[in-house]
Amino acid sequence: MATPPPPGIYVPVPTFFLSSTSLDLSTQSSHAIHLAGSHITGLVLLGSMGEAIHLTNLERVTVVRHVRQSLEHAGHSGYPLIVGTATQNIEDTVVQLAEAQEAGAKWGLVLAPGYFASCATQDGIEAWYRAVADKSPLPIMVYLRHYPISIPLVKLTGAHISYHYPGVSNNVAIAPQTLAQLSTHPNIVGCKLSHGNLSHHAQIASNASIDHVAFATFTGLGQQLTSALTVGCAGAIDGLAGVFPKTMMHLFRLALSGENIKEVRRLQYVVSAANEMIVKHGAVGIKVAVRKVLGFGKIDGMRPPLTGGLLGGDMEWDTWRRVVGDMWLEENKLP
């Protein structure tokens, strides 16, 4: 029987490039080993933060295989690896999942198909995911990006929910009821919710009709980690953890313990303030922060059209220096 990833903090790692045409596999493995050595629960390769849509299928396989082999050689045998997909048709998605499995992945994180978002029904989205799960050799997780805090009541058929931010999936939406139904598929083992609607997190992670041993709900936002854990989420897949892994793991463990609420609130504030940079700058912000804080990769290390680093350059980085510095102080406190 397929099982979900273990509870904890996962890093959606960036994909590193030597140039716009070649991968930087050395940096890719060094960053992955650093995160595993910092006791991060697992990694997500080739998600939206990893510029999945900018890679060929051959490059995808190369990255996954290289990271898996590097982790094994560094002593991290069996380390949890989740691999993202961002295709629109079922067969291509299944091919990418099969290739990911062969390269060493344990789970697939499947982005909702958004090309026809304006006319996609909840029944149609459910059918798409079930078709992928039926054929996938990997257990899969549903990946949903951004929709608003206030969402009108919907029906399972013909529902259309507006997003407050389009993210990377063209305003497609998946209702909590649809996710509850998808949770019954034996090869669908969880979801990642990269939006701020805590009510929807609760309607999935606290839903008594869902088997939460077989289906895990992860928030995609570290700035709401403690709240998400309170309503039953298994953890977070958080970009900031790629820069400050020890701090994010410490907050996760502290929040679960329930022993020092005052310290949890203090640390969550520090994390939330720093995560605002990721909210504003996305994958570009992560790549810049990884370089400036940890020394991995290049400032302008993205593929077109995401080239050029932060809009505003060093002046923009300076506006975040205090909150990033606060995170760095927290990181350095930890063994």
FILO-225607 format. One record per residue (C-alpha): residue in three letters; x, y, z. Coordinates in steps of 0.001 Angstrom, whole numbers. Each point is the difference from the previous one (the first is absolute). Layout:
<r residuo="ALA" x="X" y="Y" z="Z"/>
...
end
This chain:
<r residuo="MET" x="0" y="0" z="0"/>
<r residuo="ALA" x="1277" y="3466" z="-915"/>
<r residuo="THR" x="840" y="2274" z="2907"/>
<r residuo="PRO" x="496" y="3789" z="176"/>
<r residuo="PRO" x="3305" y="1730" z="678"/>
<r residuo="PRO" x="928" y="90" z="3702"/>
<r residuo="PRO" x="-1152" y="3066" z="1967"/>
<r residuo="GLY" x="2474" y="2858" z="162"/>
<r residuo="ILE" x="1562" y="2802" z="-2004"/>
<r residuo="TYR" x="844" y="-443" z="-3674"/>
<r residuo="VAL" x="2000" y="2373" z="-2185"/>
<r residuo="PRO" x="-1126" y="821" z="-3552"/>
<r residuo="VAL" x="3575" y="343" z="-1228"/>
<r residuo="PRO" x="1026" y="2308" z="-2834"/>
<r residuo="THR" x="1573" y="-1465" z="-3109"/>
<r residuo="PHE" x="3505" y="1388" z="-438"/>
<r residuo="PHE" x="1413" y="1005" z="-3386"/>
<r residuo="LEU" x="3515" y="753" z="-1199"/>
<r residuo="SER" x="-1512" y="1935" z="-2895"/>
<r residuo="SER" x="-3372" y="274" z="-1662"/>
<r residuo="THR" x="770" y="-3227" z="-1862"/>
<r residuo="SER" x="1776" y="-2231" z="2528"/>
<r residuo="LEU" x="-706" y="-1474" z="3437"/>
<r residuo="ASP" x="2243" y="592" z="3011"/>
<r residuo="LEU" x="-112" y="-3506" z="1433"/>
<r residuo="SER" x="2840" y="587" z="2438"/>
<r residuo="THR" x="-1869" y="2801" z="1755"/>
<r residuo="GLN" x="-3230" y="-1988" z="-218"/>
<r residuo="SER" x="1496" y="-2864" z="1976"/>
<r residuo="SER" x="1866" y="2251" z="2459"/>
<r residuo="HIS" x="-3192" y="1858" z="916"/>
<r residuo="ALA" x="-1957" y="-3257" z="353"/>
<r residuo="ILE" x="2652" y="-1519" z="2271"/>
<r residuo="HIS" x="68" y="3183" z="2105"/>
<r residuo="LEU" x="-3768" y="-216" z="514"/>
<r residuo="ALA" x="32" y="-3705" z="823"/>
<r residuo="GLY" x="2864" y="600" z="2426"/>
<r residuo="SER" x="-2083" y="2724" z="1657"/>
<r residuo="HIS" x="-2685" y="-2632" z="713"/>
<r residuo="ILE" x="-2604" y="1253" z="-2442"/>
<r residuo="THR" x="-2586" y="-2787" z="-392"/>
<r residuo="GLY" x="220" y="-188" z="-3786"/>
<r residuo="LEU" x="330" y="1862" z="-3297"/>
<r residuo="VAL" x="-2352" y="933" z="-2812"/>
<r residuo="LEU" x="1800" y="89" z="-3337"/>
<r residuo="LEU" x="-1350" y="1627" z="-3143"/>
<r residuo="GLY" x="-2886" y="1859" z="1539"/>
<r residuo="SER" x="-912" y="3592" z="-849"/>
<r residuo="MET" x="2973" y="1211" z="2062"/>
<r residuo="GLY" x="2148" y="-2389" z="-2022"/>
<r residuo="GLU" x="-1060" y="1488" z="-3353"/>
<r residuo="ALA" x="-1427" y="-3349" z="-1104"/>
<r residuo="ILE" x="-1525" y="1435" z="-3156"/>
<r residuo="HIS" x="3416" y="1298" z="-1126"/>
<r residuo="LEU" x="1566" y="-3475" z="-101"/>
<r residuo="THR" x="-135" y="-2684" z="-2652"/>
<r residuo="ASN" x="-1035" y="-3489" z="1036"/>
<r residuo="LEU" x="3623" y="-1134" z="-363"/>
<r residuo="GLU" x="1152" y="2812" z="2303"/>
<r residuo="ARG" x="-2690" y="-934" z="2512"/>
<r residuo="VAL" x="1255" y="-3574" z="167"/>
<r residuo="THR" x="3603" y="1209" z="236"/>
<r residuo="VAL" x="-743" y="2240" z="2989"/>
<r residuo="VAL" x="-1968" y="-2641" z="1909"/>
<r residuo="ARG" x="2514" y="-2778" z="-628"/>
<r residuo="HIS" x="2966" y="2209" z="918"/>
<r residuo="VAL" x="-1583" y="1185" z="3249"/>
<r residuo="ARG" x="-991" y="-3532" z="993"/>
<r residuo="GLN" x="3482" y="-1363" z="-698"/>
<r residuo="SER" x="1685" y="2901" z="1790"/>
<r residuo="LEU" x="-2161" y="-468" z="3091"/>
<r residuo="GLU" x="710" y="-3739" z="56"/>
<r residuo="HIS" x="3747" y="591" z="-281"/>
<r residuo="ALA" x="-196" y="2560" z="2831"/>
<r residuo="GLY" x="-1610" y="-2543" z="2322"/>
<r residuo="HIS" x="-3638" y="1072" z="-353"/>
<r residuo="SER" x="-1328" y="-3335" z="-1197"/>
<r residuo="GLY" x="-3707" y="-96" z="-838"/>
<r residuo="TYR" x="-384" y="3736" z="564"/>
<r residuo="PRO" x="-3539" y="1186" z="-908"/>
<r residuo="LEU" x="-139" y="1532" z="-3490"/>
<r residuo="ILE" x="-3197" y="1394" z="-1507"/>
<r residuo="VAL" x="46" y="1019" z="-3674"/>
<r residuo="GLY" x="-2374" y="2520" z="-1541"/>
<r residuo="THR" x="-1822" y="-48" z="-3319"/>
<r residuo="ALA" x="-1490" y="2965" z="-1826"/>
<r residuo="THR" x="-1428" y="-1506" z="-3171"/>
<r residuo="GLN" x="-3548" y="340" z="-1237"/>
<r residuo="ASN" x="-800" y="-3360" z="-1549"/>
<r residuo="ILE" x="-317" y="-3287" z="1805"/>
<r residuo="GLU" x="2455" y="-2062" z="-2050"/>
<r residuo="ASP" x="2871" y="2514" z="257"/>
<r residuo="THR" x="-569" y="253" z="3735"/>
<r residuo="VAL" x="154" y="-3775" z="387"/>
<r residuo="VAL" x="3178" y="-150" z="-2101"/>
<r residuo="GLN" x="1664" y="2592" z="2225"/>
<r residuo="LEU" x="-1065" y="-1900" z="3106"/>
<r residuo="ALA" x="1358" y="-3286" z="-1372"/>
<r residuo="GLU" x="3301" y="1647" z="-899"/>
<r residuo="ALA" x="185" y="1586" z="3445"/>
<r residuo="GLN" x="-496" y="-3364" z="1656"/>
<r residuo="GLU" x="2762" y="-1577" z="-2075"/>
<r residuo="ALA" x="2307" y="2876" z="959"/>
<r residuo="GLY" x="-610" y="-460" z="3727"/>
<r residuo="ALA" x="-3137" y="1928" z="1021"/>
<r residuo="LYS" x="-2448" y="-1414" z="2545"/>
<r residuo="TRP" x="-3038" y="2225" z="-627"/>
<r residuo="GLY" x="-1350" y="2278" z="-2706"/>
<r residuo="LEU" x="-1398" y="3491" z="657"/>
<r residuo="VAL" x="-2439" y="631" z="-2834"/>
<r residuo="LEU" x="-970" y="3580" z="-790"/>
<r residuo="ALA" x="-3666" y="530" z="-809"/>
<r residuo="PRO" x="-614" y="327" z="-3765"/>
<r residuo="GLY" x="-847" y="3648" z="-593"/>
<r residuo="TYR" x="52" y="639" z="-3747"/>
<r residuo="PHE" x="-3816" y="-130" z="-194"/>
<r residuo="ALA" x="-504" y="1245" z="3545"/>
<r residuo="SER" x="-2886" y="2318" z="-868"/>
<r residuo="CYS" x="-2159" y="-2895" z="-1170"/>
<r residuo="ALA" x="1372" y="-2910" z="2038"/>
<r residuo="THR" x="-2518" y="-1632" z="2338"/>
<r residuo="GLN" x="749" y="-1685" z="3284"/>
<r residuo="ASP" x="-1169" y="-3293" z="-1510"/>
<r residuo="GLY" x="2426" y="513" z="-2871"/>
<r residuo="ILE" x="2919" y="765" z="2319"/>
<r residuo="GLU" x="-795" y="-3030" z="2112"/>
<r residuo="ALA" x="-133" y="-2206" z="-3104"/>
<r residuo="TRP" x="3369" y="1393" z="-1183"/>
<r residuo="TYR" x="1717" y="-789" z="3300"/>
<r residuo="ARG" x="-1564" y="-3448" z="226"/>
<r residuo="ALA" x="1189" y="-823" z="-3519"/>
<r residuo="VAL" x="3548" y="1085" z="889"/>
<r residuo="ALA" x="-62" y="-1944" z="3277"/>
<r residuo="ASP" x="-1326" y="-3136" z="-1716"/>
<r residuo="LYS" x="3054" y="-91" z="-2286"/>
<r residuo="SER" x="2718" y="1513" z="2173"/>
<r residuo="PRO" x="2663" y="-2351" z="1385"/>
<r residuo="LEU" x="569" y="2552" z="2767"/>
<r residuo="PRO" x="-2459" y="1005" z="2713"/>
<r residuo="ILE" x="-1084" y="3544" z="-822"/>
<r residuo="MET" x="-927" y="3144" z="1883"/>
<r residuo="VAL" x="-2337" y="2725" z="-1256"/>
<r residuo="TYR" x="1658" y="3406" z="-339"/>
<r residuo="LEU" x="-2195" y="3090" z="192"/>
<r residuo="ARG" x="1220" y="3581" z="-319"/>
<r residuo="HIS" x="-1643" y="3146" z="1401"/>
<r residuo="TYR" x="-3602" y="997" z="333"/>
<r residuo="PRO" x="-1747" y="2633" z="2095"/>
<r residuo="ILE" x="-774" y="145" z="3686"/>
<r residuo="SER" x="-3704" y="465" z="-752"/>
<r residuo="ILE" x="-1428" y="-2643" z="-2324"/>
<r residuo="PRO" x="-3676" y="-392" z="-887"/>
<r residuo="LEU" x="-1799" y="-3265" z="682"/>
<r residuo="VAL" x="524" y="-2416" z="-2853"/>
<r residuo="LYS" x="-1535" y="-3146" z="-1383"/>
<r residuo="LEU" x="2134" y="-2928" z="-1038"/>
<r residuo="THR" x="-1193" y="298" z="-3578"/>
<r residuo="GLY" x="647" y="3184" z="-1911"/>
<r residuo="ALA" x="1803" y="1807" z="2783"/>
<r residuo="HIS" x="2181" y="2950" z="-964"/>
<r residuo="ILE" x="1959" y="1731" z="2763"/>
<r residuo="SER" x="1903" y="3227" z="-598"/>
<r residuo="TYR" x="3548" y="300" z="1264"/>
<r residuo="HIS" x="1368" y="3167" z="1534"/>
<r residuo="TYR" x="3353" y="-858" z="-1572"/>
<r residuo="PRO" x="447" y="-2136" z="-3121"/>
<r residuo="GLY" x="3120" y="-1798" z="1188"/>
<r residuo="VAL" x="1121" y="-2500" z="-2602"/>
<r residuo="SER" x="-3246" y="-1774" z="-857"/>
<r residuo="ASN" x="-2162" y="2597" z="-1752"/>
<r residuo="ASN" x="-2630" y="446" z="2720"/>
<r residuo="VAL" x="-981" y="-3659" z="211"/>
<r residuo="ALA" x="-1630" y="-931" z="3292"/>
<r residuo="ILE" x="-670" y="-3228" z="1861"/>
<r residuo="ALA" x="-2726" y="-9" z="2635"/>
<r residuo="PRO" x="561" y="-1741" z="3352"/>
<r residuo="GLN" x="-2819" y="-2402" z="-879"/>
<r residuo="THR" x="1858" y="-1024" z="-3144"/>
<r residuo="LEU" x="3193" y="-638" z="1953"/>
<r residuo="ALA" x="-1973" y="-2089" z="2489"/>
<r residuo="GLN" x="-1256" y="-2130" z="-2857"/>
<r residuo="LEU" x="3465" y="-295" z="-1542"/>
<r residuo="SER" x="1351" y="-1148" z="3376"/>
<r residuo="THR" x="-1873" y="-3284" z="-471"/>
<r residuo="HIS" x="2198" y="-973" z="-2960"/>
<r residuo="PRO" x="2652" y="-2456" z="1220"/>
<r residuo="ASN" x="2762" y="1701" z="-2014"/>
<r residuo="ILE" x="-803" y="3588" z="1040"/>
<r residuo="VAL" x="1730" y="505" z="3335"/>
<r residuo="GLY" x="-176" y="3694" z="775"/>
<r residuo="CYS" x="-126" y="3595" z="-1105"/>
<r residuo="LYS" x="1985" y="3205" z="162"/>
<r residuo="LEU" x="-2071" y="3151" z="488"/>
<r residuo="SER" x="1943" y="3119" z="-963"/>
<r residuo="HIS" x="-2634" y="2527" z="978"/>
<r residuo="GLY" x="-932" y="1928" z="3101"/>
<r residuo="ASN" x="-3476" y="-1405" z="504"/>
<r residuo="LEU" x="374" y="-1691" z="3375"/>
<r residuo="SER" x="-3664" y="-960" z="-42"/>
<r residuo="HIS" x="661" y="-2216" z="-3006"/>
<r residuo="HIS" x="3032" y="-1504" z="1720"/>
<r residuo="ALA" x="-2270" y="-879" z="2933"/>
<r residuo="GLN" x="-2745" y="-1368" z="-2254"/>
<r residuo="ILE" x="2510" y="-2486" z="-1370"/>
<r residuo="ALA" x="2469" y="-681" z="2837"/>
<r residuo="SER" x="-2732" y="-159" z="2660"/>
<r residuo="ASN" x="-2604" y="-1795" z="-2097"/>
<r residuo="ALA" x="-1021" y="-3125" z="1923"/>
<r residuo="SER" x="-1063" y="-1748" z="-3212"/>
<r residuo="ILE" x="3600" y="48" z="-1306"/>
<r residuo="ASP" x="2477" y="-2675" z="1070"/>
<r residuo="HIS" x="2867" y="2256" z="1061"/>
<r residuo="VAL" x="2388" y="-2929" z="352"/>
<r residuo="ALA" x="-394" y="-594" z="-3742"/>
<r residuo="PHE" x="-442" y="3632" z="-1097"/>
<r residuo="ALA" x="2197" y="2805" z="1380"/>
<r residuo="THR" x="-687" y="3719" z="-375"/>
<r residuo="PHE" x="2995" y="2347" z="-242"/>
<r residuo="THR" x="-107" y="3768" z="-56"/>
<r residuo="GLY" x="2195" y="1673" z="-2587"/>
<r residuo="LEU" x="490" y="3062" z="2184"/>
<r residuo="GLY" x="2395" y="9" z="2932"/>
<r residuo="GLN" x="-1544" y="3246" z="1190"/>
<r residuo="GLN" x="-3055" y="-1960" z="1108"/>
<r residuo="LEU" x="1800" y="-3119" z="1232"/>
<r residuo="THR" x="-1170" y="86" z="3607"/>
<r residuo="SER" x="-3600" y="730" z="-986"/>
<r residuo="ALA" x="78" y="-2791" z="-2591"/>
<r residuo="LEU" x="1322" y="-2488" z="2549"/>
<r residuo="THR" x="-2767" y="1005" z="2397"/>
<r residuo="VAL" x="-2679" y="-1054" z="-2493"/>
<r residuo="GLY" x="1681" y="-3313" z="-765"/>
<r residuo="CYS" x="2483" y="615" z="-2821"/>
<r residuo="ALA" x="3003" y="-2317" z="-183"/>
<r residuo="GLY" x="2501" y="2790" z="-538"/>
<r residuo="ALA" x="1138" y="2455" z="-2637"/>
<r residuo="ILE" x="1660" y="52" z="-3404"/>
<r residuo="ASP" x="1624" y="3374" z="440"/>
<r residuo="GLY" x="2464" y="1942" z="-2137"/>
<r residuo="LEU" x="1604" y="1870" z="2894"/>
<r residuo="ALA" x="1083" y="-3338" z="1453"/>
<r residuo="GLY" x="2421" y="-240" z="-2916"/>
<r residuo="VAL" x="1897" y="2918" z="1549"/>
<r residuo="PHE" x="-645" y="-558" z="3722"/>
<r residuo="PRO" x="-652" y="-3732" z="402"/>
<r residuo="LYS" x="883" y="-331" z="3699"/>
<r residuo="THR" x="-2305" y="2846" z="1003"/>
<r residuo="MET" x="-2965" y="-1418" z="-1892"/>
<r residuo="MET" x="531" y="-3465" z="1467"/>
<r residuo="HIS" x="349" y="1508" z="3479"/>
<r residuo="LEU" x="-3282" y="1882" z="-370"/>
<r residuo="PHE" x="-1729" y="-3149" z="-1268"/>
<r residuo="ARG" x="1136" y="-2072" z="2983"/>
<r residuo="LEU" x="-675" y="2781" z="2490"/>
<r residuo="ALA" x="-3516" y="599" z="-1291"/>
<r residuo="LEU" x="-832" y="-3706" z="111"/>
<r residuo="SER" x="1257" y="-317" z="3577"/>
<r residuo="GLY" x="-2381" y="2671" z="1274"/>
<r residuo="GLU" x="2396" y="673" z="2859"/>
<r residuo="ASN" x="987" y="3634" z="-519"/>
<r residuo="ILE" x="-2736" y="1922" z="-1764"/>
<r residuo="LYS" x="1669" y="3349" z="631"/>
<r residuo="GLU" x="3183" y="-1153" z="-1765"/>
<r residuo="VAL" x="-2023" y="-1544" z="-2843"/>
<r residuo="ARG" x="-1739" y="3328" z="-577"/>
<r residuo="ARG" x="3268" y="1917" z="115"/>
<r residuo="LEU" x="1696" y="-2283" z="-2495"/>
<r residuo="GLN" x="-3041" y="-184" z="-2278"/>
<r residuo="TYR" x="76" y="3790" z="-188"/>
<r residuo="VAL" x="3644" y="-51" z="-1106"/>
<r residuo="VAL" x="-753" y="-2673" z="-2618"/>
<r residuo="SER" x="-3112" y="1757" z="-1275"/>
<r residuo="ALA" x="1781" y="3337" z="-389"/>
<r residuo="ALA" x="2819" y="-1556" z="-2027"/>
<r residuo="ASN" x="-2393" y="-2027" z="-2128"/>
<r residuo="GLU" x="-1514" y="3227" z="-1325"/>
<r residuo="MET" x="3045" y="259" z="-2271"/>
<r residuo="ILE" x="-897" y="-3364" z="-1518"/>
<r residuo="VAL" x="-3620" y="1092" z="-378"/>
<r residuo="LYS" x="1155" y="3046" z="-1965"/>
<r residuo="HIS" x="2836" y="-1479" z="-2054"/>
<r residuo="GLY" x="-796" y="-3712" z="-263"/>
<r residuo="ALA" x="2579" y="-2266" z="-1615"/>
<r residuo="VAL" x="2277" y="2940" z="-795"/>
<r residuo="GLY" x="37" y="1047" z="3654"/>
<r residuo="ILE" x="872" y="-3523" z="1122"/>
<r residuo="LYS" x="2881" y="-251" z="-2466"/>
<r residuo="VAL" x="1408" y="3374" z="1101"/>
<r residuo="ALA" x="-351" y="-818" z="3704"/>
<r residuo="VAL" x="1676" y="-3399" z="-406"/>
<r residuo="ARG" x="2930" y="1732" z="-1663"/>
<r residuo="LYS" x="313" y="2930" z="2405"/>
<r residuo="VAL" x="-520" y="-1978" z="3207"/>
<r residuo="LEU" x="1436" y="-3436" z="-788"/>
<r residuo="GLY" x="2274" y="716" z="-2967"/>
<r residuo="PHE" x="-1594" y="-2556" z="-2343"/>
<r residuo="GLY" x="-646" y="879" z="-3643"/>
<r residuo="LYS" x="-87" y="3396" z="-1686"/>
<r residuo="ILE" x="-1981" y="3189" z="558"/>
<r residuo="ASP" x="-1197" y="-60" z="-3597"/>
<r residuo="GLY" x="-359" y="-3753" z="-157"/>
<r residuo="MET" x="-3386" y="-377" z="-1645"/>
<r residuo="ARG" x="-1068" y="-925" z="-3501"/>
<r residuo="PRO" x="-1870" y="2535" z="-2162"/>
<r residuo="PRO" x="-2346" y="1661" z="610"/>
<r residuo="LEU" x="1014" y="2" z="3693"/>
<r residuo="THR" x="3449" y="1476" z="-582"/>
<r residuo="GLY" x="1481" y="3092" z="1626"/>
<r residuo="GLY" x="-299" y="-785" z="3696"/>
<r residuo="LEU" x="-2240" y="2069" z="2275"/>
<r residuo="LEU" x="-1829" y="2866" z="-1602"/>
<r residuo="GLY" x="1794" y="2932" z="1601"/>
<r residuo="GLY" x="3229" y="-1922" z="556"/>
<r residuo="ASP" x="2015" y="642" z="3166"/>
<r residuo="MET" x="-2245" y="2880" z="1051"/>
<r residuo="GLU" x="-2935" y="-2398" z="112"/>
<r residuo="TRP" x="2044" y="-2583" z="1902"/>
<r residuo="ASP" x="898" y="2675" z="2553"/>
<r residuo="THR" x="-3692" y="456" z="806"/>
<r residuo="TRP" x="-68" y="-3619" z="1189"/>
<r residuo="ARG" x="3355" y="-16" z="1745"/>
<r residuo="ARG" x="-1417" y="389" z="3525"/>
<r residuo="VAL" x="-2551" y="-2835" z="-180"/>
<r residuo="VAL" x="2462" y="-2292" z="-1777"/>
<r residuo="GLY" x="2598" y="923" z="2632"/>
<r residuo="ASP" x="-2447" y="-940" z="2754"/>
<r residuo="MET" x="-384" y="-3437" z="-1577"/>
<r residuo="TRP" x="3761" y="-354" z="-272"/>
<r residuo="LEU" x="342" y="700" z="3723"/>
<r residuo="GLU" x="-2562" y="-2721" z="744"/>
<r residuo="GLU" x="1801" y="-2440" z="-2291"/>
<r residuo="ASN" x="3323" y="589" z="1699"/>
<r residuo="LYS" x="-1465" y="-743" z="3424"/>
<r residuo="LEU" x="-735" y="-3576" z="-1018"/>
<r residuo="PRO" x="2436" y="-2947" z="-66"/>
end
